[in-house]
Amino acid sequence: MAKFMDVHHNMMGITDQQLQEAHAADLAIQAEEGVAFEHAWADPTDGVVYCLSEAPDAEAVMRIHQRAGHPADEIHEVPLTV
Amino acid sequence: MAKFMDVHHNMMGITDQQLQEAHAADLAIQAEEGVAFEHAWADPTDGVVYCLSEAPDAEAVMRIHQRAGHPADEIHEVPLTV
């Protein structure tokens, strides 16, 4: 397992409800790929969403986001944490 | 107080020790601006570092990072969290 930060752009105007629903859609299927989404942070003004997860690899995270209907634009393994 | 995610680029090869030292340099002076850095995550391969903080405004976060010797390239207020 490794830690990942993925980033969604062009999310201008995202609401709290939309963020909660998107996160719930990930949680509903994440176990199928061994992914655990931990947190998400959204900036509705600049339209950026950051998601932190633990997963076997980046592709597993991307597949869950894709299947949940919100593919990520970037993903970075973040082995260093403080 | 609000929550912020700031991003540092061009950090390729950053080590765990460098991340810890950079975070400690922020913590040492953050109170002067009312900032509280909570977490940081680094991808040494792509050279990206994400820092999560609580602060009165984005400028306060930027000033602490600047004075600690590692100005951020982006900062986003993230009012929505899950």
Backbone of each chain as nested JSON, in Angstrom:
{
  "chains": [
    {"id": "A", "residues": [
      {"number": 1, "name": "MET", "atoms": {"N": [0.847, -1.201, 0.0], "CA": [0.0, 0.0, 0.0], "C": [0.88, 1.247, 0.0]}},
      {"number": 2, "name": "ALA", "atoms": {"N": [0.395, 2.275, -0.667], "CA": [1.122, 3.55, -0.715], "C": [0.098, 4.673, -0.615]}},
      {"number": 3, "name": "LYS", "atoms": {"N": [0.601, 5.869, -0.368], "CA": [-0.279, 7.024, -0.22], "C": [-0.247, 7.832, -1.514]}},
      {"number": 4, "name": "PHE", "atoms": {"N": [-1.394, 8.364, -1.905], "CA": [-1.508, 9.132, -3.143], "C": [-2.299, 10.408, -2.917]}},
      {"number": 5, "name": "MET", "atoms": {"N": [-1.889, 11.46, -3.637], "CA": [-2.682, 12.689, -3.711], "C": [-3.082, 12.83, -5.171]}},
      {"number": 6, "name": "ASP", "atoms": {"N": [-4.388, 12.851, -5.424], "CA": [-4.822, 13.11, -6.799], "C": [-5.524, 14.453, -6.855]}},
      {"number": 7, "name": "VAL", "atoms": {"N": [-5.535, 15.03, -8.054], "CA": [-5.997, 16.4, -8.229], "C": [-7.005, 16.459, -9.379]}},
      {"number": 8, "name": "HIS", "atoms": {"N": [-8.12, 17.137, -9.123], "CA": [-9.14, 17.383, -10.145], "C": [-9.164, 18.882, -10.441]}},
      {"number": 9, "name": "HIS", "atoms": {"N": [-9.082, 19.247, -11.695], "CA": [-9.185, 20.655, -12.094], "C": [-10.577, 20.922, -12.694]}},
      {"number": 10, "name": "ASN", "atoms": {"N": [-10.825, 22.188, -12.983], "CA": [-12.082, 22.589, -13.641], "C": [-13.326, 22.219, -12.838]}},
      {"number": 11, "name": "MET", "atoms": {"N": [-13.226, 22.32, -11.511], "CA": [-14.358, 22.018, -10.627], "C": [-14.951, 23.313, -10.053]}},
      {"number": 12, "name": "MET", "atoms": {"N": [-14.832, 24.392, -10.792], "CA": [-15.338, 25.684, -10.322], "C": [-16.808, 25.558, -9.902]}},
      {"number": 13, "name": "GLY", "atoms": {"N": [-17.117, 26.1, -8.73], "CA": [-18.499, 26.116, -8.271], "C": [-18.946, 24.861, -7.57]}},
      {"number": 14, "name": "ILE", "atoms": {"N": [-18.053, 23.911, -7.372], "CA": [-18.44, 22.679, -6.667], "C": [-19.008, 23.043, -5.288]}},
      {"number": 15, "name": "THR", "atoms": {"N": [-20.099, 22.378, -4.931], "CA": [-20.741, 22.632, -3.64], "C": [-20.32, 21.561, -2.631]}},
      {"number": 16, "name": "ASP", "atoms": {"N": [-20.609, 21.849, -1.368], "CA": [-20.304, 20.875, -0.332], "C": [-21.061, 19.576, -0.6]}},
      {"number": 17, "name": "GLN", "atoms": {"N": [-22.314, 19.703, -1.018], "CA": [-23.109, 18.495, -1.286], "C": [-22.501, 17.677, -2.429]}},
      {"number": 18, "name": "GLN", "atoms": {"N": [-22.056, 18.357, -3.479], "CA": [-21.441, 17.64, -4.605], "C": [-20.156, 16.937, -4.182]}},
      {"number": 19, "name": "LEU", "atoms": {"N": [-19.38, 17.609, -3.317], "CA": [-18.145, 16.974, -2.837], "C": [-18.478, 15.735, -2.012]}},
      {"number": 20, "name": "GLN", "atoms": {"N": [-19.48, 15.866, -1.136], "CA": [-19.874, 14.72, -0.299], "C": [-20.369, 13.56, -1.167]}},
      {"number": 21, "name": "GLU", "atoms": {"N": [-21.169, 13.884, -2.19], "CA": [-21.717, 12.831, -3.047], "C": [-20.616, 12.16, -3.87]}},
      {"number": 22, "name": "ALA", "atoms": {"N": [-19.666, 12.961, -4.354], "CA": [-18.557, 12.396, -5.136], "C": [-17.727, 11.464, -4.259]}},
      {"number": 23, "name": "HIS", "atoms": {"N": [-17.48, 11.918, -3.022], "CA": [-16.697, 11.096, -2.089], "C": [-17.459, 9.797, -1.778]}},
      {"number": 24, "name": "ALA", "atoms": {"N": [-18.755, 9.909, -1.548], "CA": [-19.565, 8.715, -1.254], "C": [-19.547, 7.731, -2.421]}},
      {"number": 25, "name": "ALA", "atoms": {"N": [-19.531, 8.263, -3.639], "CA": [-19.491, 7.388, -4.821], "C": [-18.166, 6.631, -4.885]}},
      {"number": 26, "name": "ASP", "atoms": {"N": [-17.083, 7.28, -4.48], "CA": [-15.79, 6.592, -4.403], "C": [-15.82, 5.51, -3.325]}},
      {"number": 27, "name": "LEU", "atoms": {"N": [-16.33, 5.886, -2.137], "CA": [-16.33, 4.947, -1.01], "C": [-17.139, 3.692, -1.323]}},
      {"number": 28, "name": "ALA", "atoms": {"N": [-18.189, 3.871, -2.109], "CA": [-19.096, 2.754, -2.399], "C": [-18.411, 1.636, -3.177]}},
      {"number": 29, "name": "ILE", "atoms": {"N": [-17.378, 1.977, -3.951], "CA": [-16.739, 0.956, -4.801], "C": [-15.251, 0.78, -4.527]}},
      {"number": 30, "name": "GLN", "atoms": {"N": [-14.674, 1.577, -3.625], "CA": [-13.22, 1.592, -3.461], "C": [-12.644, 0.232, -3.046]}},
      {"number": 31, "name": "ALA", "atoms": {"N": [-13.414, -0.556, -2.295], "CA": [-12.895, -1.837, -1.803], "C": [-12.598, -2.8, -2.949]}},
      {"number": 32, "name": "GLU", "atoms": {"N": [-13.28, -2.61, -4.074], "CA": [-13.071, -3.508, -5.211], "C": [-11.655, -3.404, -5.778]}},
      {"number": 33, "name": "GLU", "atoms": {"N": [-10.987, -2.28, -5.483], "CA": [-9.609, -2.075, -5.963], "C": [-8.629, -1.962, -4.792]}},
      {"number": 34, "name": "GLY", "atoms": {"N": [-9.109, -2.199, -3.565], "CA": [-8.231, -2.095, -2.405], "C": [-7.821, -0.681, -2.068]}},
      {"number": 35, "name": "VAL", "atoms": {"N": [-8.648, 0.301, -2.485], "CA": [-8.344, 1.72, -2.27], "C": [-9.079, 2.21, -1.018]}},
      {"number": 36, "name": "ALA", "atoms": {"N": [-8.45, 3.122, -0.272], "CA": [-9.127, 3.782, 0.856], "C": [-8.945, 5.293, 0.712]}},
      {"number": 37, "name": "PHE", "atoms": {"N": [-10.016, 5.969, 0.307], "CA": [-9.97, 7.434, 0.241], "C": [-10.095, 7.985, 1.652]}},
      {"number": 38, "name": "GLU", "atoms": {"N": [-9.189, 8.882, 2.018], "CA": [-9.117, 9.367, 3.404], "C": [-9.714, 10.756, 3.573]}},
      {"number": 39, "name": "HIS", "atoms": {"N": [-9.383, 11.656, 2.663], "CA": [-9.856, 13.035, 2.763], "C": [-9.937, 13.63, 1.372]}},
      {"number": 40, "name": "ALA", "atoms": {"N": [-10.749, 14.689, 1.269], "CA": [-10.751, 15.502, 0.047], "C": [-10.928, 16.958, 0.47]}},
      {"number": 41, "name": "TRP", "atoms": {"N": [-10.304, 17.858, -0.273], "CA": [-10.368, 19.296, 0.004], "C": [-10.682, 19.993, -1.31]}},
      {"number": 42, "name": "ALA", "atoms": {"N": [-11.652, 20.903, -1.289], "CA": [-12.069, 21.553, -2.532], "C": [-12.004, 23.069, -2.427]}},
      {"number": 43, "name": "ASP", "atoms": {"N": [-11.509, 23.672, -3.487], "CA": [-11.506, 25.119, -3.683], "C": [-12.472, 25.425, -4.825]}},
      {"number": 44, "name": "PRO", "atoms": {"N": [-13.713, 25.825, -4.502], "CA": [-14.721, 26.047, -5.548], "C": [-14.406, 27.259, -6.423]}},
      {"number": 45, "name": "THR", "atoms": {"N": [-13.604, 28.183, -5.904], "CA": [-13.284, 29.397, -6.662], "C": [-12.313, 29.081, -7.797]}},
      {"number": 46, "name": "ASP", "atoms": {"N": [-11.21, 28.422, -7.455], "CA": [-10.223, 28.053, -8.472], "C": [-10.577, 26.728, -9.149]}},
      {"number": 47, "name": "GLY", "atoms": {"N": [-11.54, 26.0, -8.574], "CA": [-11.987, 24.762, -9.202], "C": [-11.012, 23.605, -9.059]}},
      {"number": 48, "name": "VAL", "atoms": {"N": [-10.379, 23.495, -7.887], "CA": [-9.408, 22.423, -7.659], "C": [-9.887, 21.539, -6.514]}},
      {"number": 49, "name": "VAL", "atoms": {"N": [-9.778, 20.231, -6.685], "CA": [-10.094, 19.288, -5.617], "C": [-8.894, 18.363, -5.429]}},
      {"number": 50, "name": "TYR", "atoms": {"N": [-8.469, 18.195, -4.178], "CA": [-7.374, 17.299, -3.807], "C": [-7.96, 16.131, -3.037]}},
      {"number": 51, "name": "CYS", "atoms": {"N": [-7.536, 14.915, -3.407], "CA": [-8.0, 13.721, -2.692], "C": [-6.793, 12.932, -2.203]}},
      {"number": 52, "name": "LEU", "atoms": {"N": [-6.823, 12.562, -0.944], "CA": [-5.762, 11.759, -0.34], "C": [-6.271, 10.334, -0.168]}},
      {"number": 53, "name": "SER", "atoms": {"N": [-5.456, 9.376, -0.584], "CA": [-5.88, 7.98, -0.482], "C": [-4.714, 7.06, -0.161]}},
      {"number": 54, "name": "GLU", "atoms": {"N": [-5.066, 5.863, 0.258], "CA": [-4.104, 4.757, 0.331], "C": [-4.565, 3.707, -0.66]}},
      {"number": 55, "name": "ALA", "atoms": {"N": [-3.604, 3.168, -1.406], "CA": [-3.992, 2.248, -2.469], "C": [-2.799, 1.387, -2.866]}},
      {"number": 56, "name": "PRO", "atoms": {"N": [-3.068, 0.272, -3.549], "CA": [-1.963, -0.584, -4.004], "C": [-1.103, 0.13, -5.05]}},
      {"number": 57, "name": "ASP", "atoms": {"N": [-1.716, 0.946, -5.899], "CA": [-0.971, 1.694, -6.912], "C": [-1.853, 2.82, -7.462]}},
      {"number": 58, "name": "ALA", "atoms": {"N": [-1.238, 3.705, -8.226], "CA": [-1.946, 4.879, -8.744], "C": [-3.104, 4.478, -9.666]}},
      {"number": 59, "name": "GLU", "atoms": {"N": [-2.894, 3.423, -10.434], "CA": [-3.915, 3.01, -11.396], "C": [-5.208, 2.609, -10.684]}},
      {"number": 60, "name": "ALA", "atoms": {"N": [-5.092, 1.987, -9.518], "CA": [-6.285, 1.585, -8.762], "C": [-7.092, 2.817, -8.348]}},
      {"number": 61, "name": "VAL", "atoms": {"N": [-6.401, 3.859, -7.89], "CA": [-7.088, 5.104, -7.517], "C": [-7.793, 5.69, -8.742]}},
      {"number": 62, "name": "MET", "atoms": {"N": [-7.074, 5.722, -9.857], "CA": [-7.63, 6.32, -11.069], "C": [-8.858, 5.544, -11.555]}},
      {"number": 63, "name": "ARG", "atoms": {"N": [-8.808, 4.222, -11.439], "CA": [-9.955, 3.422, -11.898], "C": [-11.191, 3.699, -11.045]}},
      {"number": 64, "name": "ILE", "atoms": {"N": [-11.011, 3.819, -9.728], "CA": [-12.173, 4.107, -8.866], "C": [-12.77, 5.475, -9.215]}},
      {"number": 65, "name": "HIS", "atoms": {"N": [-11.921, 6.48, -9.335], "CA": [-12.421, 7.827, -9.671], "C": [-13.127, 7.818, -11.036]}},
      {"number": 66, "name": "GLN", "atoms": {"N": [-12.548, 7.101, -11.968], "CA": [-13.128, 7.002, -13.323], "C": [-14.512, 6.352, -13.259]}},
      {"number": 67, "name": "ARG", "atoms": {"N": [-14.584, 5.222, -12.581], "CA": [-15.854, 4.495, -12.501], "C": [-16.899, 5.273, -11.708]}},
      {"number": 68, "name": "ALA", "atoms": {"N": [-16.446, 6.09, -10.739], "CA": [-17.38, 6.891, -9.944], "C": [-17.84, 8.135, -10.708]}},
      {"number": 69, "name": "GLY", "atoms": {"N": [-17.26, 8.356, -11.888], "CA": [-17.746, 9.433, -12.747], "C": [-16.965, 10.725, -12.646]}},
      {"number": 70, "name": "HIS", "atoms": {"N": [-15.811, 10.703, -11.967], "CA": [-15.009, 11.926, -11.85], "C": [-13.526, 11.595, -11.957]}},
      {"number": 71, "name": "PRO", "atoms": {"N": [-13.062, 11.282, -13.171], "CA": [-11.642, 10.967, -13.371], "C": [-10.749, 12.113, -12.897]}},
      {"number": 72, "name": "ALA", "atoms": {"N": [-9.619, 11.764, -12.299], "CA": [-8.669, 12.776, -11.819], "C": [-7.773, 13.235, -12.967]}},
      {"number": 73, "name": "ASP", "atoms": {"N": [-7.28, 14.458, -12.857], "CA": [-6.388, 15.011, -13.878], "C": [-4.92, 14.717, -13.586]}},
      {"number": 74, "name": "GLU", "atoms": {"N": [-4.601, 14.548, -12.309], "CA": [-3.219, 14.272, -11.9], "C": [-3.274, 13.292, -10.756]}},
      {"number": 75, "name": "ILE", "atoms": {"N": [-2.215, 12.496, -10.629], "CA": [-2.061, 11.706, -9.404], "C": [-0.578, 11.616, -9.071]}},
      {"number": 76, "name": "HIS", "atoms": {"N": [-0.286, 11.735, -7.785], "CA": [1.091, 11.714, -7.31], "C": [1.194, 10.775, -6.124]}},
      {"number": 77, "name": "GLU", "atoms": {"N": [2.137, 9.849, -6.2], "CA": [2.45, 9.073, -5.001], "C": [3.181, 9.992, -4.032]}},
      {"number": 78, "name": "VAL", "atoms": {"N": [2.749, 9.981, -2.77], "CA": [3.358, 10.866, -1.761], "C": [3.928, 10.01, -0.619]}},
      {"number": 79, "name": "PRO", "atoms": {"N": [5.11, 9.446, -0.847], "CA": [5.695, 8.565, 0.171], "C": [6.165, 9.32, 1.413]}},
      {"number": 80, "name": "LEU", "atoms": {"N": [6.385, 10.634, 1.281], "CA": [6.866, 11.421, 2.422], "C": [5.71, 12.217, 3.014]}},
      {"number": 81, "name": "THR", "atoms": {"N": [5.544, 12.095, 4.325], "CA": [4.426, 12.75, 5.013], "C": [4.917, 13.37, 6.299]}},
      {"number": 82, "name": "VAL", "atoms": {"N": [4.348, 14.484, 6.644], "CA": [4.634, 15.077, 7.946], "C": [3.343, 15.61, 8.524]}}
    ]},
    {"id": "B", "residues": [
      {"number": 1, "name": "MET", "atoms": {"N": [-10.576, 32.171, 10.663], "CA": [-9.612, 31.156, 10.211], "C": [-10.216, 30.374, 9.051]}},
      {"number": 2, "name": "ALA", "atoms": {"N": [-9.35, 29.998, 8.141], "CA": [-9.783, 29.208, 6.984], "C": [-8.717, 28.156, 6.703]}},
      {"number": 3, "name": "LYS", "atoms": {"N": [-9.096, 27.2, 5.862], "CA": [-8.168, 26.114, 5.533], "C": [-7.548, 26.377, 4.163]}},
      {"number": 4, "name": "PHE", "atoms": {"N": [-6.277, 26.059, 4.033], "CA": [-5.557, 26.293, 2.78], "C": [-4.725, 25.079, 2.395]}},
      {"number": 5, "name": "MET", "atoms": {"N": [-4.655, 24.837, 1.072], "CA": [-3.707, 23.869, 0.533], "C": [-2.741, 24.661, -0.333]}},
      {"number": 6, "name": "ASP", "atoms": {"N": [-1.459, 24.616, 0.014], "CA": [-0.486, 25.248, -0.873], "C": [0.387, 24.19, -1.511]}},
      {"number": 7, "name": "VAL", "atoms": {"N": [0.967, 24.554, -2.646], "CA": [1.673, 23.587, -3.481], "C": [3.045, 24.147, -3.852]}},
      {"number": 8, "name": "HIS", "atoms": {"N": [4.059, 23.307, -3.688], "CA": [5.429, 23.633, -4.107], "C": [5.792, 22.712, -5.272]}},
      {"number": 9, "name": "HIS", "atoms": {"N": [6.292, 23.305, -6.336], "CA": [6.753, 22.514, -7.486], "C": [8.284, 22.478, -7.499]}},
      {"number": 10, "name": "ASN", "atoms": {"N": [8.841, 21.713, -8.422], "CA": [10.306, 21.66, -8.612], "C": [11.041, 21.196, -7.356]}},
      {"number": 11, "name": "MET", "atoms": {"N": [10.43, 20.263, -6.617], "CA": [11.052, 19.718, -5.401], "C": [11.564, 18.295, -5.66]}},
      {"number": 12, "name": "MET", "atoms": {"N": [11.935, 18.013, -6.885], "CA": [12.413, 16.67, -7.239], "C": [13.559, 16.254, -6.308]}},
      {"number": 13, "name": "GLY", "atoms": {"N": [13.466, 15.042, -5.804], "CA": [14.533, 14.494, -4.975], "C": [14.461, 14.873, -3.518]}},
      {"number": 14, "name": "ILE", "atoms": {"N": [13.416, 15.591, -3.121], "CA": [13.291, 15.966, -1.704], "C": [13.329, 14.701, -0.834]}},
      {"number": 15, "name": "THR", "atoms": {"N": [14.054, 14.783, 0.262], "CA": [14.179, 13.632, 1.172], "C": [13.238, 13.815, 2.353]}},
      {"number": 16, "name": "ASP", "atoms": {"N": [13.048, 12.725, 3.086], "CA": [12.2, 12.809, 4.275], "C": [12.783, 13.823, 5.263]}},
      {"number": 17, "name": "GLN", "atoms": {"N": [14.095, 13.812, 5.413], "CA": [14.728, 14.747, 6.355], "C": [14.505, 16.196, 5.917]}},
      {"number": 18, "name": "GLN", "atoms": {"N": [14.633, 16.46, 4.631], "CA": [14.404, 17.829, 4.14], "C": [12.958, 18.264, 4.377]}},
      {"number": 19, "name": "LEU", "atoms": {"N": [12.01, 17.335, 4.156], "CA": [10.607, 17.67, 4.403], "C": [10.385, 17.985, 5.875]}},
      {"number": 20, "name": "GLN", "atoms": {"N": [10.961, 17.151, 6.749], "CA": [10.806, 17.373, 8.195], "C": [11.414, 18.722, 8.601]}},
      {"number": 21, "name": "GLU", "atoms": {"N": [12.578, 19.038, 8.049], "CA": [13.254, 20.289, 8.414], "C": [12.477, 21.5, 7.9]}},
      {"number": 22, "name": "ALA", "atoms": {"N": [11.954, 21.382, 6.692], "CA": [11.171, 22.49, 6.13], "C": [9.914, 22.721, 6.972]}},
      {"number": 23, "name": "HIS", "atoms": {"N": [9.266, 21.629, 7.369], "CA": [8.058, 21.734, 8.192], "C": [8.409, 22.361, 9.546]}},
      {"number": 24, "name": "ALA", "atoms": {"N": [9.519, 21.926, 10.14], "CA": [9.942, 22.474, 11.431], "C": [10.233, 23.969, 11.319]}},
      {"number": 25, "name": "ALA", "atoms": {"N": [10.806, 24.396, 10.191], "CA": [11.098, 25.824, 9.997], "C": [9.8, 26.634, 9.932]}},
      {"number": 26, "name": "ASP", "atoms": {"N": [8.763, 26.051, 9.332], "CA": [7.442, 26.708, 9.325], "C": [6.872, 26.784, 10.745]}},
      {"number": 27, "name": "LEU", "atoms": {"N": [6.918, 25.649, 11.44], "CA": [6.325, 25.591, 12.785], "C": [6.991, 26.595, 13.731]}},
      {"number": 28, "name": "ALA", "atoms": {"N": [8.275, 26.806, 13.534], "CA": [9.025, 27.677, 14.441], "C": [8.529, 29.118, 14.412]}},
      {"number": 29, "name": "ILE", "atoms": {"N": [7.962, 29.546, 13.284], "CA": [7.561, 30.958, 13.162], "C": [6.08, 31.144, 12.859]}},
      {"number": 30, "name": "GLN", "atoms": {"N": [5.323, 30.052, 12.677], "CA": [3.939, 30.171, 12.209], "C": [3.05, 30.995, 13.143]}},
      {"number": 31, "name": "ALA", "atoms": {"N": [3.326, 30.948, 14.445], "CA": [2.464, 31.646, 15.404], "C": [2.489, 33.153, 15.187]}},
      {"number": 32, "name": "GLU", "atoms": {"N": [3.574, 33.64, 14.605], "CA": [3.691, 35.089, 14.388], "C": [2.655, 35.603, 13.392]}},
      {"number": 33, "name": "GLU", "atoms": {"N": [2.117, 34.692, 12.577], "CA": [1.091, 35.072, 11.595], "C": [-0.229, 34.377, 11.878]}},
      {"number": 34, "name": "GLY", "atoms": {"N": [-0.32, 33.667, 13.014], "CA": [-1.561, 32.966, 13.334], "C": [-1.841, 31.777, 12.438]}},
      {"number": 35, "name": "VAL", "atoms": {"N": [-0.775, 31.189, 11.867], "CA": [-0.91, 30.055, 10.944], "C": [-0.656, 28.76, 11.704]}},
      {"number": 36, "name": "ALA", "atoms": {"N": [-1.377, 27.701, 11.331], "CA": [-1.117, 26.367, 11.892], "C": [-0.977, 25.378, 10.744]}},
      {"number": 37, "name": "PHE", "atoms": {"N": [0.255, 24.956, 10.458], "CA": [0.471, 23.938, 9.426], "C": [0.108, 22.579, 10.012]}},
      {"number": 38, "name": "GLU", "atoms": {"N": [-0.713, 21.828, 9.283], "CA": [-1.251, 20.574, 9.822], "C": [-0.549, 19.343, 9.255]}},
      {"number": 39, "name": "HIS", "atoms": {"N": [-0.348, 19.344, 7.943], "CA": [0.267, 18.191, 7.291], "C": [0.985, 18.655, 6.038]}},
      {"number": 40, "name": "ALA", "atoms": {"N": [1.927, 17.829, 5.602], "CA": [2.543, 18.028, 4.289], "C": [2.771, 16.656, 3.671]}},
      {"number": 41, "name": "TRP", "atoms": {"N": [2.64, 16.594, 2.349], "CA": [2.824, 15.352, 1.613], "C": [3.743, 15.648, 0.432]}},
      {"number": 42, "name": "ALA", "atoms": {"N": [4.755, 14.81, 0.233], "CA": [5.72, 15.079, -0.833], "C": [5.86, 13.911, -1.797]}},
      {"number": 43, "name": "ASP", "atoms": {"N": [5.931, 14.257, -3.064], "CA": [6.233, 13.329, -4.152], "C": [7.607, 13.7, -4.694]}},
      {"number": 44, "name": "PRO", "atoms": {"N": [8.665, 12.989, -4.252], "CA": [10.019, 13.353, -4.68], "C": [10.263, 13.092, -6.161]}},
      {"number": 45, "name": "THR", "atoms": {"N": [9.489, 12.198, -6.757], "CA": [9.7, 11.863, -8.166], "C": [9.208, 12.989, -9.069]}},
      {"number": 46, "name": "ASP", "atoms": {"N": [7.983, 13.429, -8.854], "CA": [7.435, 14.532, -9.653], "C": [7.815, 15.897, -9.077]}},
      {"number": 47, "name": "GLY", "atoms": {"N": [8.338, 15.888, -7.844], "CA": [8.791, 17.151, -7.253], "C": [7.674, 18.064, -6.788]}},
      {"number": 48, "name": "VAL", "atoms": {"N": [6.623, 17.467, -6.217], "CA": [5.486, 18.256, -5.745], "C": [5.328, 18.065, -4.232]}},
      {"number": 49, "name": "VAL", "atoms": {"N": [5.089, 19.158, -3.527], "CA": [4.797, 19.099, -2.093], "C": [3.488, 19.845, -1.836]}},
      {"number": 50, "name": "TYR", "atoms": {"N": [2.58, 19.206, -1.114], "CA": [1.302, 19.793, -0.713], "C": [1.342, 20.055, 0.781]}},
      {"number": 51, "name": "CYS", "atoms": {"N": [0.911, 21.248, 1.192], "CA": [0.859, 21.589, 2.62], "C": [-0.549, 22.044, 2.973]}},
      {"number": 52, "name": "LEU", "atoms": {"N": [-1.079, 21.47, 4.027], "CA": [-2.405, 21.83, 4.522], "C": [-2.241, 22.688, 5.775]}},
      {"number": 53, "name": "SER", "atoms": {"N": [-2.965, 23.783, 5.828], "CA": [-2.841, 24.682, 6.982], "C": [-4.177, 25.322, 7.332]}},
      {"number": 54, "name": "GLU", "atoms": {"N": [-4.223, 25.874, 8.53], "CA": [-5.29, 26.792, 8.929], "C": [-4.647, 28.142, 9.165]}},
      {"number": 55, "name": "ALA", "atoms": {"N": [-5.302, 29.186, 8.672], "CA": [-4.685, 30.508, 8.749], "C": [-5.741, 31.583, 8.597]}},
      {"number": 56, "name": "PRO", "atoms": {"N": [-5.407, 32.805, 8.988], "CA": [-6.356, 33.915, 8.822], "C": [-6.61, 34.226, 7.346]}},
      {"number": 57, "name": "ASP", "atoms": {"N": [-5.584, 34.096, 6.522], "CA": [-5.736, 34.331, 5.075], "C": [-4.547, 33.718, 4.336]}},
      {"number": 58, "name": "ALA", "atoms": {"N": [-4.659, 33.678, 3.013], "CA": [-3.622, 33.042, 2.196], "C": [-2.282, 33.758, 2.33]}},
      {"number": 59, "name": "GLU", "atoms": {"N": [-2.329, 35.078, 2.46], "CA": [-1.086, 35.854, 2.528], "C": [-0.262, 35.464, 3.749]}},
      {"number": 60, "name": "ALA", "atoms": {"N": [-0.934, 35.182, 4.866], "CA": [-0.215, 34.776, 6.081], "C": [0.544, 33.473, 5.846]}},
      {"number": 61, "name": "VAL", "atoms": {"N": [-0.092, 32.518, 5.18], "CA": [0.58, 31.251, 4.861], "C": [1.788, 31.512, 3.971]}},
      {"number": 62, "name": "MET", "atoms": {"N": [1.588, 32.337, 2.952], "CA": [2.664, 32.613, 2.002], "C": [3.84, 33.298, 2.695]}},
      {"number": 63, "name": "ARG", "atoms": {"N": [3.541, 34.218, 3.624], "CA": [4.632, 34.911, 4.319], "C": [5.463, 33.946, 5.166]}},
      {"number": 64, "name": "ILE", "atoms": {"N": [4.788, 33.019, 5.85], "CA": [5.548, 32.053, 6.666], "C": [6.437, 31.184, 5.78]}},
      {"number": 65, "name": "HIS", "atoms": {"N": [5.881, 30.658, 4.704], "CA": [6.684, 29.82, 3.802], "C": [7.859, 30.607, 3.214]}},
      {"number": 66, "name": "GLN", "atoms": {"N": [7.59, 31.854, 2.859], "CA": [8.635, 32.719, 2.292], "C": [9.759, 32.922, 3.308]}},
      {"number": 67, "name": "ARG", "atoms": {"N": [9.377, 33.293, 4.512], "CA": [10.38, 33.57, 5.548], "C": [11.125, 32.3, 5.954]}},
      {"number": 68, "name": "ALA", "atoms": {"N": [10.464, 31.144, 5.857], "CA": [11.12, 29.884, 6.204], "C": [12.038, 29.403, 5.08]}},
      {"number": 69, "name": "GLY", "atoms": {"N": [12.021, 30.109, 3.955], "CA": [12.963, 29.807, 2.881], "C": [12.426, 28.922, 1.783]}},
      {"number": 70, "name": "HIS", "atoms": {"N": [11.106, 28.678, 1.778], "CA": [10.54, 27.831, 0.723], "C": [9.18, 28.377, 0.286]}},
      {"number": 71, "name": "PRO", "atoms": {"N": [9.198, 29.491, -0.458], "CA": [7.942, 30.079, -0.943], "C": [7.12, 29.065, -1.754]}},
      {"number": 72, "name": "ALA", "atoms": {"N": [5.812, 29.105, -1.582], "CA": [4.922, 28.197, -2.326], "C": [4.64, 28.762, -3.714]}},
      {"number": 73, "name": "ASP", "atoms": {"N": [4.363, 27.863, -4.655], "CA": [4.039, 28.27, -6.023], "C": [2.55, 28.523, -6.218]}},
      {"number": 74, "name": "GLU", "atoms": {"N": [1.73, 27.857, -5.413], "CA": [0.269, 28.022, -5.518], "C": [-0.303, 27.973, -4.114]}},
      {"number": 75, "name": "ILE", "atoms": {"N": [-1.42, 28.647, -3.935], "CA": [-2.171, 28.443, -2.692], "C": [-3.65, 28.527, -3.009]}},
      {"number": 76, "name": "HIS", "atoms": {"N": [-4.409, 27.629, -2.387], "CA": [-5.852, 27.565, -2.615], "C": [-6.559, 27.482, -1.279]}},
      {"number": 77, "name": "GLU", "atoms": {"N": [-7.531, 28.36, -1.096], "CA": [-8.41, 28.193, 0.057], "C": [-9.303, 26.993, -0.218]}},
      {"number": 78, "name": "VAL", "atoms": {"N": [-9.438, 26.113, 0.766], "CA": [-10.242, 24.888, 0.584], "C": [-11.343, 24.841, 1.653]}},
      {"number": 79, "name": "PRO", "atoms": {"N": [-12.413, 25.609, 1.42], "CA": [-13.486, 25.674, 2.413], "C": [-14.278, 24.375, 2.523]}},
      {"number": 80, "name": "LEU", "atoms": {"N": [-14.213, 23.528, 1.485], "CA": [-14.982, 22.275, 1.517], "C": [-14.034, 21.114, 1.815]}},
      {"number": 81, "name": "THR", "atoms": {"N": [-14.44, 20.319, 2.795], "CA": [-13.579, 19.2, 3.244], "C": [-14.444, 17.976, 3.475]}},
      {"number": 82, "name": "VAL", "atoms": {"N": [-13.885, 16.844, 3.175], "CA": [-14.571, 15.59, 3.506], "C": [-13.557, 14.611, 4.067]}}
    ]}
  ]
}
